[in-house]
Amino acid sequence: MSPARHYDVIVIRTGQGGPPLATALAQAGRKTAISEREHVGGACINEGCTPTKTMVARENITQIFVYLRIAAVLFVLVSFVPAWIRKRNQR
């Protein structure tokens, strides 16, 4: 059996504030431990809010590039086709 360990502070279920809190307490001289079952930093930053926002932002950027391509094609059509039609009609 391992010897008992004694801590001044135990941070249970870290969430987004757990690691900075544990670091601040340790830097203040407290003997600190973190107890987390799954994700240090919480589910939001690892698989919830933050990754979802990243995926949404990536999709928004993709849509912007699609619209820019469409706009470029329309610009070419509006800029050059009327001149081409005028030139053809002058023959």
C-alpha positions in Angstrom: 0.0 0.0 0.0 1.3 3.4 -0.9 1.9 6.0 1.8 -0.8 8.7 2.3 -0.3 12.0 0.5 -1.3 15.3 2.0 -2.3 18.3 0.0 -3.4 21.8 1.0 -5.8 22.0 -2.0 -7.3 19.5 -4.3 -9.0 20.9 -7.4 -11.8 18.4 -8.4 -13.3 18.5 -11.9 -11.1 21.2 -13.5 -13.3 22.9 -16.1 -11.7 25.9 -17.8 -10.7 27.6 -14.6 -9.2 24.6 -12.8 -5.7 24.5 -14.3 -5.1 28.3 -13.8 -6.5 28.0 -10.3 -4.2 25.1 -9.4 -1.2 26.9 -10.9 -1.9 30.0 -9.0 -2.3 28.1 -5.7 0.9 26.1 -6.3 2.8 29.3 -7.1 1.4 30.8 -3.8 3.1 27.9 -2.0 0.2 25.6 -1.6 0.7 21.8 -2.2 -1.9 21.3 -4.9 -3.4 18.4 -6.8 -5.9 18.1 -9.6 -8.4 15.3 -9.9 -10.1 15.0 -13.3 -11.7 11.9 -14.8 -11.7 12.9 -18.5 -10.5 16.2 -19.8 -8.3 18.6 -18.0 -9.8 22.0 -18.9 -13.3 20.6 -19.2 -15.4 19.3 -22.0 -16.1 22.7 -23.5 -12.5 23.4 -24.5 -11.8 19.8 -25.5 -14.9 18.6 -27.3 -17.7 21.1 -26.9 -17.8 24.8 -27.5 -14.3 25.6 -28.7 -14.1 22.8 -31.4 -17.6 23.5 -32.5 -16.8 27.2 -32.9 -13.6 26.2 -34.9 -15.7 24.1 -37.2 -18.3 26.8 -37.7 -15.5 29.4 -38.4 -13.9 27.0 -40.9 -17.2 26.6 -42.7 -17.8 30.3 -42.8 -14.4 30.8 -44.4 -15.1 28.1 -46.9 -18.4 29.8 -47.8 -16.6 33.2 -48.2 -14.2 31.6 -50.7 -17.1 30.1 -52.6 -18.8 33.5 -52.8 -15.5 35.1 -53.9 -15.2 32.6 -56.7 -18.7 33.3 -57.8 -18.1 37.0 -57.6 -14.9 36.6 -59.7 -16.7 34.7 -62.4 -19.5 37.3 -62.4 -17.0 40.1 -62.6 -15.3 38.5 -65.6 -18.7 38.0 -67.3 -19.9 41.5 -66.7 -16.5 43.0 -67.6 -15.6 41.1 -70.8 -18.8 39.6 -72.3 -20.4 42.9 -73.2 -17.2 44.1 -74.9 -17.0 40.8 -76.8 -20.7 41.1 -77.9 -20.1 44.7 -79.0 -17.0 43.6 -80.9 -18.9 40.8 -82.6 -21.8 43.0 -83.5 -19.6 45.5 -85.1 -18.5 43.0 -87.8 
